[in-house]
Amino acid sequence: MADSTLALESRALHKRFAVKASRQITQALDGVTLQIPSGSLAALVGPDGAGKTTLLRLTAGLLRADAGELRVLGIDARAEPQAIQNRISYMPQRFGLYEDLSVLENLDLYADLHGVPKAARRERYPRLLEMTDLGSCTARPAGKLSGGMKQKLGLACTLVRSPELLLLDEPTVGVDPLSRRELWQIVRQLVSDEKLSVIISTAYLDEADRCGQVFVLHEGRLLAQGAPETIRAHAQGHTFLVTPPTHWPTRRLQAALLDQPACIIDAVPQGGDVRFIQRSARNDTALVDLLHGQPLQPIPARLEDGFMVLLRQQRARDDSGNTDDPPLDQPVAQPLTPAVIASGQATPQTDAERVIEVRDLVRQFGDFTAVASTSFSVRRGEIFGLLGPNGAGKTTTFRMLCGLLPATSGFLQVAGVNLRHARAEARRQIGYVSQKFALYGNLTVRENLEFFGGAYGLRGQRLRERLLEVQRQFHLTGQDNIPSGQLPGGFKQRLAMAAALLHQPEILFLDEPTSGADPLARREFWRRITALAASGTTIVITTHFMEEAEYCDRIVIQDAGKVLALGTPQQVRAQAGDSPQRRLDMEQAFIGIVEQARGRHQPTSQREVIA
């Protein structure tokens, strides 16, 4: 009998997919059993390939399970998928907005598709436009909205009818902290005011911490479930904060801690310090020596800490074949991540060689100024972060630095070459990884690498040597014949990095490379970047994960095409009001600096610019 108190109920749910290229079967879901009450907010979290999107698509009636039982709003998903679709709304990762249509025309289109009558639209639209702050730009084409506003328009289109269950698949991927906060205000408002049931998958563990229930998936299996405090409890009593020794970059201490898997489960920069999870609550001699006697501050565990403990334990079980849960105090036999940090490089000095020089850079599109008189420099071996809200002008700046877009005016020199006069020559000195996967999906891994190697001028034995080296470095060995379009997200990122580094460029440009990546994948990615910088490669990166700014030697924050802050992470936090009495993390500093520059009452129409 149907249970009307449950939004979702699954028992021993299985779903398999055949991978044509490798002729293998992928177990996307493997015996998942869970219950989500009606009127609640639940989060699905897990690494790439954990099964989150598959579970949402099954719930939406878009896929059929191979085995097990799935009931959505009390309806059998196998027998009546259309009945489910009539009562839910689903916003996938790549929600289809029509960029040539206006905000209002997009809403009308989706209302037409769902058969929403005119009277219901007149009642529904004002509420949606108020919630999403789109009321002042209903005539604007969707293609001229910033990324955050596009996501809010996508959510509004999803809600043109009143669903009983809302499914959101990573709705905040690629969205800046300000827009992310606004999206979550909308979601919480829907749950509290309309008693809507919401199931959301997310790569941001702080978002999952706001939900009533959290379900941790790993390789198709349900690893843990419960309230956020239940997941946090796995790391409670093992989480500490430590200040790096004098003259140590935060990322060096973080990498050194991760290189001690016998006593450290996880480490991540936080507000100039390093937050880490100790495997044993007892003092460890190796750890004391590593920290040079720096005092440890016990801190409460976060949801992300508990998540990392669960994943590390699962990987240890997978590696050992042991089905028992290894306790935190039990060291693992092998490191769980490769050691890639060299001796560690201090923050570049002011007299180091400048490999990028930007002075009074301007880029205009007609009468619109995307970048206004921007100036900064980047030194050899530095990790330099370009931060800003969606539509701030950072992507335009990034494309000019890469030689992909000419400047309207100003001075721009990269790797000793003036980009206003010799962009092609400069491009030979740089590698570029775009935000969206930009390799050829129908070509295999090997074919993509050979193509880009040839484009960079590599031939014969030199090309073969570099192919072997990047495949080894990015763990792509054995993947030669798989079409790149069929690779999981993490493998696609590795392939894009390998292609960009084939010709050993002086400078590597990374445009939101960790967008949508889970915390474990982000740790592994930054260890590679740390090693590259230590070897002398200059890194310029954009990101919406503000904790990642702490890996940078210096950062610049832009908004409306103008530089709001420039300096080390410590200097930027200080500009936002960080002090010993009031410690700020980078997300708090970022929001504070941008909001102060904008003014709290600035109209939406002035804020939203072309992305």
Helices and strands as residue ranges (DSSP letters): E 6-19, E 24-37, E 41-45, H 52-59, E 67-72, E 75-76, H 81-85, E 88-91, H 103-113, H 118-132, G 135-137, G 142-144, H 147-158, E 165-169, H 177-194, E 197-201, H 205-208, E 213-218, E 221-226, H 228-232, E 239-242, H 250-258, E 264-270, E 273-278, H 285-290, E 297-298, H 303-320, E 354-365, E 368-379, E 383-387, H 394-401, E 409-414, E 417-418, H 423-427, E 430-433, H 445-455, H 460-473, G 484-486, H 489-501, E 507-511, H 519-534, E 538-542, G 546-551, E 554-559, E 562-567, H 569-575, H 586-598, H 604-607
